Amino acid sequence: MSEQKHPGGPANFDTLAIRTQTERSLHREHSVPMFLTSSFAFDSADHARALFAEEEEGLVYSRYGNPNVDEFIQKLCLLEGCEDGVATASGMAAMFASMAALLSAGDHVVASRAIFGSTHAVLTKVLNRFGVEHTYVDPTDLDGWERAITPRTKMIFVETPSNPGLALVDLQWLGALAKDRGVILNVDNCFATPYLQNPARLGAELVTHSATKFIDGQGRVLGGAILGPARLISEVRSFCRATGPALSAFNAWLLSKSLETLSVRMERHCENALAVASHLQSQKKINEVRYPFLDSHPQVELARRQMRHGGGVVTFEVAGGIEGGTRFLDGLSMITRSSNLGDARSIATHPATTTHSKLTEAERQAVGITPGLVRVSIGLETVTDIIADIEQALDRVK
């Protein structure tokens, strides 16, 4: 892998995303090819021995490494400001591996109460079976974070903005606390992407991604990534090589290509999302609108301090509870009803009955997932068309 240079040396986001690529082969291809191979040949028996003994660097097996996967990770590391990284087959594989690789029986995790439903399941139904305990904290409760850390705490896990309530965590403050207490701060940066927010530059040690979302941007493939310092990523890599959540070469090729357009897509996502959120504040059948860059968001100053823009997701509470929320979803004409997000096409979902349905009612209420809450991933369509579809669907709500 080599970073292709340009006059002056690459330093800016778009240049790094576009010009970081695998070295050209003897065919001098302009677009990086896909390396669809399960394994790689050795020059000699001693060469094979040296590679397996890790005396030499080189490719052995695509579960361990692949040129397309390596390119994708190198780009993400440059964009996030991280030293090393590992790619995984899905976002949840990344979340799980980032914890399981570094935690042992008796360790303790302090986690934001506002996390994705499947991450909640990892903490409450998987890691607890192996003796890893956890404590939840309100993401905005600074005193709560300090109180929750114990001598057994090894990791703090947060997502910011959160899914789906769009609560924020002060990463600079929490990063300083984690460093002071000798704890790993692990940040799910899926909603923000490297273009809007860089947790590693604000104090996080690990940055995790579901690349399935905005990084892919077109709802085509699954993928995940774990980024951080080499000393931690070495352990994560060993865990992933042994357990096998490998990202395919084809998916890595697509995701690496998608990074080339991430900034221009996120600019449009954010522009559209802010326009939609601003418009919805005046709608009578909506009780509350949440978007990090709205003046009405309780953490708007923090959002503007640690994010470039407010992101591509808007959540709002439709009047009438579950009935109101489902009537709204059923009334949509253009916007897709799906559990995914980050697509070029706008997508709506009802978290209480889908992505966060496994949480108890009390757990949902604790993170602001009310019965009528709707999450809309704002796409790249003409914004007036997005607003028109939302308005006509609201007309169906009693």
Long-range contacts (C-beta under 8 A, 24 or more apart in sequence): 1-67, 1-70, 1-71, 1-74, 3-74, 3-78, 13-79, 13-194, 13-195, 13-263, 14-263, 16-75, 16-78, 16-79, 17-75, 17-79, 17-259, 17-260, 17-262, 17-263, 18-260, 20-71, 20-74, 20-75, 20-78, 21-71, 21-256, 22-67, 22-68, 22-70, 22-71, 32-67, 32-68, 32-71, 32-253, 32-256, 34-68, 34-249, 34-250, 34-253, 35-62, 35-66, 35-67, 35-68, 35-249, 36-249, 36-250, 37-62, 37-66, 37-249, 38-62, 62-246, 62-249, 63-241, 63-244, 63-246, 64-241, 66-249, 66-252, 67-249, 68-249, 68-250, 68-252, 68-253, 68-256, 69-246, 69-247, 69-249, 69-252, 71-252, 71-256, 72-223, 72-225, 72-247, 72-252, 72-253, 72-255, 72-256, 72-259, 73-225, 73-227, 75-256, 75-259, 76-194, 76-209, 76-225, 76-227, 76-259, 77-227, 79-194, 79-195, 79-198, 79-259, 80-189, 80-194, 80-198, 80-199, 80-200, 80-207, 80-227, 81-198, 81-200, 81-201, 82-200, 82-207, 82-227, 82-228, 82-229, 83-228, 83-229, 83-230, 83-233, 84-227, 84-228, 84-229, 84-230, 84-233, 84-234, 85-225, 85-226, 85-227, 85-228, 85-233, 86-225, 86-226, 86-233, 86-236, 86-237, 86-240, 87-211, 87-223, 87-224, 87-225, 87-246, 87-247, 87-252, 88-223, 88-224, 88-225, 88-226, 88-240, 88-245, 88-246, 88-247, 89-222, 89-223, 89-224, 89-245, 89-246, 89-247, 89-248, 89-251, 90-210, 90-212, 90-222, 90-223, 90-224, 90-245, 91-190, 91-208, 91-209, 91-210, 91-211, 91-212, 91-213, 91-222, 91-223, 91-224, 92-118, 92-119, 92-122, 92-210, 92-224, 93-224, 93-245, 94-208, 94-209, 94-210, 94-224, 94-225, 94-226, 95-119, 95-122, 95-188, 95-208, 95-210, 95-224, 96-122, 96-126, 96-245, 97-226, 97-236, 97-239, 97-240, 97-243, 97-245, 98-186, 98-206, 98-208, 98-226, 98-236, 99-123, 99-127, 99-132, 99-155, 99-157, 99-186, 100-127, 100-239, 101-235, 101-236, 101-238, 101-239, 101-240, 102-154, 102-155, 102-184, 102-232, 102-235, 102-236, 103-127, 103-132, 103-154, 103-155, 104-131, 104-132, 105-130, 105-131, 105-132, 106-131, 106-132, 106-152, 107-131, 107-132, 107-133, 107-152, 107-153, 107-154, 107-155, 108-132, 108-133, 108-134, 108-135, 108-150, 108-152, 108-153, 108-154, 109-133, 109-134, 109-135, 109-153, 109-154, 109-155, 109-156, 109-157, 110-134, 110-135, 110-137, 110-145, 110-148, 110-149, 110-153, 110-155, 110-156, 110-157, 110-183, 111-135, 111-136, 111-137, 111-156, 111-157, 111-158, 112-136, 112-137, 112-138, 112-139, 112-157, 112-158, 112-159, 112-160, 112-162, 112-167, 112-169, 113-137, 113-138, 113-139, 113-366, 113-367, 114-138, 114-139, 114-159, 114-162, 114-163, 114-165, 114-167, 114-367, 114-368, 115-157, 115-158, 115-159, 115-162, 115-163, 115-188, 116-159, 116-163, 116-188, 116-355, 117-355, 117-356, 117-357, 117-358, 117-359, 119-157, 119-159, 119-188, 120-358, 120-359, 120-363, 121-358, 123-157, 138-366, 139-167, 139-168, 139-169, 140-167, 140-168, 140-169, 140-298, 140-299, 142-170, 142-173, 145-174, 145-177, 146-177, 149-177, 149-181, 149-183, 153-181, 153-183, 154-183, 154-184, 155-183, 155-184, 155-185, 155-186, 156-183, 156-184, 156-185, 156-186, 157-186, 157-187, 157-188, 158-185, 158-186, 158-187, 158-188, 159-187, 159-188, 159-189, 159-190, 159-191, 160-187, 160-188, 160-189, 160-191, 160-192, 160-197, 160-199, 161-191, 161-192, 161-292, 161-303, 161-311, 161-313, 162-191, 162-367, 163-190, 163-191, 163-313, 163-355, 163-375, 164-313, 164-315, 164-349, 164-351, 164-355, 164-356, 164-369, 164-373, 164-375, 165-290, 165-315, 165-367, 165-368, 165-369, 165-373, 166-191, 166-290, 166-291, 166-292, 166-297, 166-311, 166-313, 166-315, 167-299, 167-367, 167-368, 168-292, 168-299, 168-302, 168-303, 168-306, 170-302, 170-306, 171-197, 171-199, 171-202, 171-203, 171-204, 171-306, 172-202, 172-203, 172-306, 174-203, 175-199, 175-202, 175-203, 175-204, 176-203, 178-203, 178-204, 178-205, 179-203, 184-232, 190-214, 190-342, 191-311, 191-312, 191-313, 192-307, 192-311, 193-262, 193-266, 194-262, 195-262, 195-263, 195-266, 195-308, 196-266, 196-270, 196-307, 196-308, 196-309, 196-311, 197-306, 197-307, 197-308, 200-227, 200-228, 202-306, 205-229, 205-232, 206-232, 211-255, 212-340, 212-342, 213-340, 213-341, 213-342, 214-262, 214-265, 214-266, 214-269, 214-312, 214-341, 214-342, 215-255, 215-258, 215-259, 215-262, 215-342, 216-254, 216-255, 216-258, 216-342, 217-258, 217-261, 217-262, 217-265, 217-342, 217-343, 217-344, 218-258, 218-343, 218-344, 219-338, 219-340, 219-342, 219-343, 219-344, 219-345, 220-254, 221-250, 221-251, 221-254, 221-255, 222-251, 223-247, 223-251, 223-252, 223-255, 265-344, 265-380, 266-309, 266-312, 267-309, 268-380, 269-311, 269-312, 269-378, 269-379, 269-380, 270-309, 270-310, 270-311, 270-312, 271-309, 271-383, 272-312, 272-378, 272-379, 272-380, 272-381, 272-383, 272-386, 273-310, 273-311, 273-312, 273-313, 273-314, 273-378, 274-309, 274-310, 275-383, 275-387, 276-314, 276-376, 276-378, 276-383, 276-386, 276-387, 276-390, 277-310, 277-314, 277-316, 279-387, 280-314, 280-316, 280-390, 283-391, 283-394, 284-319, 285-318, 285-319, 285-320, 285-324, 285-394, 285-397, 286-316, 286-317, 286-318, 286-319, 286-394, 287-316, 287-317, 287-318, 287-319, 287-372, 288-316, 288-317, 289-314, 289-315, 289-316, 290-314, 290-315, 290-316, 290-368, 291-315, 312-341, 312-342, 312-377, 312-378, 312-379, 313-341, 313-375, 313-376, 313-377, 313-378, 314-375, 314-376, 314-378, 315-373, 315-374, 315-375, 315-376, 316-373, 316-374, 316-376, 317-370, 317-372, 317-373, 317-374, 318-372, 318-373, 318-374, 318-394, 318-397, 319-372, 319-397, 320-372, 320-397, 320-398, 321-370, 321-371, 321-372, 322-350, 322-352, 322-353, 322-371, 322-372, 323-398, 324-372, 324-397, 324-398, 325-350, 325-352, 325-371, 325-372, 325-373, 325-374, 326-350, 326-353, 327-396, 327-397, 327-398, 328-374, 328-393, 328-394, 328-396, 328-397, 329-374, 329-393, 330-396, 331-392, 331-393, 331-394, 331-395, 331-396, 331-397, 332-389, 332-390, 332-393, 333-389, 333-392, 333-393, 334-381, 334-385, 334-386, 334-389, 335-376, 335-386, 335-389, 335-390, 335-393, 340-377, 341-375, 341-377, 342-377, 343-377, 343-379, 344-379, 344-380, 345-379, 345-380, 345-381, 346-376, 346-377, 346-378, 346-379, 346-381, 346-386, 346-389, 347-376, 347-377, 347-379, 348-374, 348-375, 348-376, 348-377, 349-374, 349-375, 350-374, 350-375, 351-375
